[in-house]
Amino acid sequence: MTPPRFRSLSLVRNREGASVSARSELKRGWRVLAGSFLGIGAGVTSLYFYSLGVFIKPLAASFGWGRGEASLGALVGTACAAIIAIPMGRLVDRFGSRSVATASLVLLAAGFASLAGLTSGLGSFLVLTALLSLLAAGSGPLPYTRLIVATFERRRGVALGIALAGVGFGAILTPALLTPFVAAQGWRAGYLLLATVVASAAPLVWWFLRDAARLEAVRAEPTPLAQMVGNSTFQLLAAIFFLASTAILGSVVQFVPMLMDSGLSPARAGLAAALIGVSTIAARLMTGALLDRFPAFLVACGIMAAAALGLVLLALGGVAVALPGALVIGLAVGSEVDLIAFLVGRHFPKSVYGQFYGAVYAVFLLGAAIGPAVSGYLREATGDYRAWLFVAAGLLVLASACALMVALRRQSAGAPLMAPAE
């Protein structure tokens, strides 16, 4: 099959007709929204990522690691997830969202259980983390956002916001409940608890997504990597989200140890970090509504600029501004994946959504792998996190400038700032 030729925009008519109201579209797709919300909330992007900071200090104390060594799990895990993102996108395009998502949840539960029972030092911890990230990558947003893009058109932004709010609930519950649990029961018990939660969610996700095969687009043959990388729209998206993920996710992973270094107890640090989840949920819904009404690149520009300002204030104010800092970080975290999914869904055909989403997400994860390691080693070198926070703010300013440049270039070229609704 000849790979499709890609335009900057994909114009597809609403299959159900223009008379379908936004409310009826959301009502019709409630099972997709419920299954996606639950699956994303129990998946690797939520429970695994937001538990990384909780385990840094207990693992370091148990094995005598430095803070940088303890942060290597985030580097290895997200690097492996980046490697597997494009192949996983092709699997989703080929076999559908439901099968890949639920199988990956089962493998994620097995991965958490393996970390609990088989970790004996840094080498085994990193190997197990790599395997978890490779095998459970399909439990992230990719299959669920593909299904949402196939199901929703008039309120795609809102639908993405609702589904991806599952990450926010994971961000609230994981640090708030897991931090004191690990402090009392130990890190091995903490990993077993995560394994139990994920294993319980998998059959529910399978049931909610039972109509997935009927809703999804026709599956496509793999698109050559050179064709994806050479696409100018992909290149712009990759640059923006690499800069943003390096800054934001590097800060999120270190947020709990940052607060504990400043004198907060594990329970209070966990509660403060849980505000990231509250902000993430609000940001998902807000970003989704904005994307249905305003140019996506301008929305991205504003959110990233606000996050940069928040990190600067956190660097200058420390614990005194920890709560507003958590809210601003959550704002950025809550918008990034929404923006990726929305922009890929608008600018590339649905049949190859998984492959292009996987490619952009791979770059996003590369930044997420680099950020936590750099922030950890900068803390080791300087004694605190202020240097990292200033670096992260600068990266977000660059990402914001790139998004603004794209919007201005489209306007000067006479192209509409908003892609027409599909």
N, C-alpha and C positions, 0 to 999 in steps of 0.2 A: 504494500500500500504506500502510495507517495505521501510523504509528510505534508501536512497542510501548510499553506502560505499564510503568514500572520500579518495582520494589519495592526495599527495602533489601537483601534477600537474594534470590538466585536458587536455588530448590530443584529440582534435576534428579536423577533416579535414575541410577544407574550402568547404562549400557546393556548391559554385559556380565554384570551380575549381581553380587550381593554376594560371591559365592564367589571372585572374582578376587583372587588374593593380590597384595600390594604388589610382591613380587619378580617375579612373572610379568608384571605390568603394565610394569615397567621393562624386562624382557627383550623383551617384545613390541614396545616402542617404541624399540628401540636405534637404528634408522636415523634416526628423528626427532631423538633426542638427539645422535647423531654429527653430522648435518648442521647442526643448530642450534648446537652447540658450535663447529664450524669456521666457519660463516657469521658468527656473532657475533664470534668472535675475529679474523676478517679484515675486519670491517665498520667503519663510520664511528665507532661508539661506542668501539671498541677502538684500531685503528691510527691513526685520525685524531686522536682526542682525546688519547691518550697520547703522541703525537708533538708536540703543540703546544708543550710546555715545552722540548723538545729544540731546536726551531727558533727560539725567541725570541731568544737571544743571537746566533747566526750571522746571522739576518736583520737584526737591529739593527746589527750591525757592518758588514754588506755595504752597507746603504743609509743608514746614519747616523741610524736611528730611535732615539727614546727607548724605555724599557721599556714605557711605556704605549701608545705607537704600535704596538710589536711585539705587544702583547697584544690589539690590535683584531681580529686574525684570529679569535681565540676568540669575541669579542663578535659579530662579523658572522656567523660560521659557525653558532654555536648559535642566534642569533636567527632565521636563515633556516630552520634545522631546526625551530624552534618554529612558525614560520609554516606549514610544510608538513606538520606532524605530523597534524593532523586530516584534511586531504585524503588523506594517505598511508594513514591508517587506513581511510578509506572505500574506497580502491583495493584494499587487502588484503581487506576484507570482500567486495568485489565480484569480484575476479579471483583470489583465493587467495594463499597465502603463498609458494609456490615460485616463481611467475613474477616477483612483485614483488621478492623477495629476490635472486634471481640476476641479474636485469637491473640492479638497483641496485649489485651488486658490480662489474659491468662498468663502470658509469658512475663508480664510485668510483676504479677503476684509471685511467680516462681523466682524472679530476680531478687525481689525484696527478701524472700525467705532464704535465698542463697547467701545474701549479704549478712543475714543474721547468723547463719550456721557455719559458713565456710571461711569467713574473713579471719586471717591469722597474722596479717601484717600488711605493709603497704603494697607489696606486689600482688597478693591475692585480692586485696580490696580493689585495686585498679583493674585487674583482669575481670573480676565479677561486675564491676561498674561498666566496663566496656561491653560485656556480653548483654547486660540488661539494656543498655542504650541501643545496641544494634537490633536486638530481638523484639523490643517493646516499642520501637519508634512509631508503629502504627496506632498506638494508643494516644498519640498527640492530636492536635487539631486537624491534621490533613484530611483524613477520611470524612470527618464530620462536616468540615467546611465545604468539601466537594459536594456532599449531599445537600447542604443548604443552598449552595449556588444552583444546583439542579432543581430545587423545589421552590425557591422564592425569587421573585423578580421585582415587584413594586416595593416591597419592604425588606429587601435583602440586607441592608445595613442593620436594621432593627433585629432581624432574625439572627444575624451573626453576633450582634451584641448580646442577645439573650443566651444563645448557646455558649459563647465564650465566657460568659459570666461564671460558668462552672469553674474556671481557673481561679476566679476571685474567691469563691467559697472555699476552694482548696487552700488558697493563700490565707484565709481567715482561720480556718479550723486547724490547719497543720501546725503553724507555730504556736497558736494559742493552747492547743491541747497536747501536742507532741512534746513541746519543750519541757513542761513540768513532768510529763510522763517519763521521758528519757532521763531527766535528772533524778527521778525516784527509782525507776526500774532498770535503767541501763540502756545503752544504744542497741544491743541485740534485741531486747524486747520491743524497742521502738520499731525496728525493721519488721519484726513479726506482726506487729499491729498493722502496719501499712499493707503487708501482704494479705491480711485478712480482709481489710476494707476493699482492696481491689478485687479480690476473688469474689466477694459478695456482689459487687457491682456488675460483673461481666454478664451473668444471665439476664439481668434486667435490661442492659443495653441491647442485647440480642433480641429481646422481645419488643422493645420500643421501635427498633429499626427494621421490623419485619417487612415493611413496604419499600425498602430501599431499592431493590432491583427494578421495581416498576418506575420509580421516580428518576433514577439516574440517567445520564446521557449515554448514547451509544459509545462503547469502549473503543479506544484508539490504539493503533500500533505505536511502539516507542518512537519518540522524536529524537533525532540525532543530537548529541550533546553540543556539537559545534553550532548547530542551528539555534539552540536555545541561548547559548552564551553570546552569540553574535547579534541577538535581537536587541535593538537600542532601548526599548522599553524595559526589558529585563535588566540591562546594565544600570539604568537609573534606579530602579527599585532595589537592586542589590547594593548599590552604594549607600543609599539612604538607610536601609535597614541593618547593614553591617555596622555603621557608625552608631546608630541608636541602640542596638542590642548590646554592643560592647559596653556602652556607658551605663545603661539602665540595669541590665542583668548582672553586670559586675558589681553594682551597688546593692542590688537586692540580696544576693548571696551573702554579702558581708554585713548586712544590716543588724542581725541579731548579735553576732560577736562584737560589732561596733558599739552597740548599746551596752553590752555586758562589760566591755573594756572601760566604759565611762562610769561604771559603778552600779548599773541596774541589775537586779536579781534575774535569774533565768525566767521566772514567771512574768515579771514586769516587762522584760525585753520581748518575750514572746507575745504579750498582749499589745505592746507598741507596734511590733512587726505585723500583727494581725490587721492593723489599720490599713496596711498596704492592700490587703484583700478587700476591705470595705471600699476603699477608693477604686480598686480595680473593677469591682462590680458596677459602681456608679459610672466609671469611665467607659466600660463596655457599652452600657445602654446609651450614654450620652454620645459616644463616638458613632454608634450605629445610627442614631437619629440624625446626627449632623451629616453623615455620609449620604443619607437619602435626600438631603436638601442643599448641600454646599459642595464645592469642588474638593475632591479628596486630597489633592496635594496641598491646598491651603489649610485644610483641617490638620494634616500632618505637620505642617510648618508651625502652626500655633501651639499644638500640643507639645512638640519637642522643645520649642523655645521656653514654654512655661516650666517644663521639667528641668531644663538647664538652670533656670533661675532658682528653682527649688533646691537643687544640689549645691549651688553656691551658698544659699542661706544656711543649709545644713552644715556645710564646711565651716562657716563663720560662727554659727550659733551653737553647735554641738547638741547635747542632750536637751537644752532649753527649747530647741525647735524640732525635737525628734518626732513629735506627733504630726505637725504640719509637713515635715519632711517625708514621713511615711505616706501621707495623703498624696503628695506631689509625685513620689515615685510610683505609687499605685496608678495614678493618672496615666503616666507614660506606659507602664506595663499593660494597662487595660486597653490601650489603643493600638499597640504595635501589630498584634496578630490579626485584629479586625481589619486594619489597613492593608496588610498583606493579602488577606483573603478577598477583600473587596476589590482591590486594584487588579489582582490576577484574574478574578472573575469577570471584570469589566473589559480587560484588554486582551484576553486570550480566549479561544474557543473552549466551551465546556468539556468537550471530549478529551482534551489534553490538559485540563485544569490541574490534575494531580501532579503531572510532570513539571509544569511551570511553577506551581506552588512549591513543590519539593525543591526546585532549584533555588528559588528566592529564600525559602526557609533554610536551606543548607547554608547559605551565606549568613543569614540571621543567626543560626546556631554557631557558626564559626566565631562570630562576635561574642556570643554568649559563652563560648569556651575560653576565649582569650580574656574577657573582662574579669571574671572571678579570680583567675590566676594572677593577672597583673595587679589587681587591687590587693590580693593577699601578699604578694611579694613587696609591693610598695609600702604596705603597712609594716612589714618586717624591716624594711630599710629606713623608714622615717619615724617609726614608733607610734604613728596614728594614721587615720584614714583621710586627713585633710587634703594631702597631695592628690590622692586618687579622686576625691570628689571634684576638685578643680579640673583635673584631666577629663573626667566624665562629662562635666558641664561643657567643656570646649568641644568635645565630640558631638554633643547634642546640638550645639550652635551650628556646627558644620552640616549636620543632617537637616536641620531646619532651613539653612540657606540653600541646600540642594533642592529641597521640596519647593521652596519659593521660586527658585530659578526655573524649575520645570513649569510651574504655573505661569510665570511671566513669559516664558518662551512660547508656550501654547497660545497665550493671549496675543502676543506680537505676531504670531504666524496666522492669526485669524481662526484658530481652532477653538471649539467650545471648551471652556474650563471644566465643565461637567460632561462626563461621558453620558450619552443618551441611555436611558434605562433600557435594559434588555427586555 
